Amino acid sequence: MRFNFSLTLSLILLQFFAVNAQENNSQVVLGIERLEEYLPYIENKKVAVVANQSSVIDDRHLVDILLKNGVELQKVFSPEHGFRGNADAGEKVGDGVDSKTGLKVISLYGDNKKPTKSQLNGVEVIVFDLQDVGVRFYTYISTLHYVMEAAAENNIKVIVLDRPNPNGHFVDGPVLEEKFKSFVGMHRIPVVHGMTIGEYAQMINGEKWLKSAVQSDLEVISCLNYKKSDVYELPVAPSPNLPNMRSIYLYPSLCFFEGTVVSVGRGTPKPFQQIGHPSFTSFSYTFVPESMTGAKSPKLEGKRCHGRDFTVKTASSFRNMNRLDLNYLIEFYKLYPQKHTFFTSYFNLLAGTDQLQKDIIEGKTEMQIRKSWEEGIRQFKKMRTPYLIYEE
């Protein structure tokens, strides 16, 4: 497999983001821009990067920036969705070679989630730059964990180039229970953690969450002029099924449906902006999932789904909720005729607990369910305090 390292691919994924993002983000200085801060760590070093289509500033990719400055790049590691960012969620992505630079591209997904000793042979520094969305089951933070762990075991420095968290203005959801650990939830944190990926890296290190409690030689290049309360619009789609800010704001709430029979709109132009199922015929709104790039075999493919369309509301209306919304999950469970088949085994991995499913089955209200999260969230906020970089 060969990759075309064209920077225009990054912009095509989310080209309509660009104008608004530039206006709203004009004061924020990203970690990738602060070359004077991280170049001293990588000069005359053999360097690997963890990157994808989001690893850009304007139309310049991290790899091009480093090569232009004479950095000795060895290889590229790519996360879920691949280096171009167009692979399906959960799709196995193979290794390849970048046709522009000749760099080897190694996938950190599927059977190879953690860089091996041989893959790191000769590497002295890893530069990590991925745009996260601040949600526990978004797997870039799991990739971060394994990269830090492998680096610590092989005496390799890790530099995280920080980026704002578009969902960084709130913390919500159940805290992960140990028995539900998986690649979509590795640590005891709520669904929405309110941290940037740089802050999260510091917490992984400080809490000694890596295997055998090893700690990474970590340097975080922070953003400037950024507060968690700021509205930050992503200039590039972080993954194929989060194409705009509305989907990013809805993702924390709607992703629970991935563990049910309900479609979240994968295989349509509006993923994570609509939900539906063929049995919900009382709804007039419909959509039909079809195979497409980033959703090759979507749930309920070719079937007409009835449900709700969230594009009738502005993106800001969902951001301003400042919380997870369980109302649609509760509503659709009540409407589904065969309730014993509504949830799949994946649901508890996403929730990080089996209690949420039990509460919904028992008919508890959203307010009752949310009440049960309060103590876990309080303890988490206390734990994360030493690792925070930015004001609320």
Secondary structure, 3 states (H helix, E strand, C coil): CEECCCCHHHHHHCHHHHHHHHHHCCCCECHHHCHHHHHHHHCCCEEEEECCCCCEECCEEHHHHHHHCCCEEEEEEECCCCCCCCCCCCCCCCCEEECCCCCEEEECCCCCCCCCCCCCCCCCEEEECCCCCCECCCCHHHHHHHHHHHHHHCCCEEEEECCCCCCCCCCECCCCCHHHCECCECCCCCCECCCCHHHHHHHHHHCCCCHHHCCCCEEEECCECCCCCCCCCCCCCCCCCCCCHHHHHHHHHHHHHHHECCECCCCCCCCCCEEEECCCCCCCCEECCCCECCECCCCCCCCCEEEEEHHHCCHHHHHCCCCCCCHHHHHHHHHCCCHHHCECCHHHHHHCCCHHHHHHHCCCCHHHHHHCCHHHHHHHHHHHHHHCCCCC
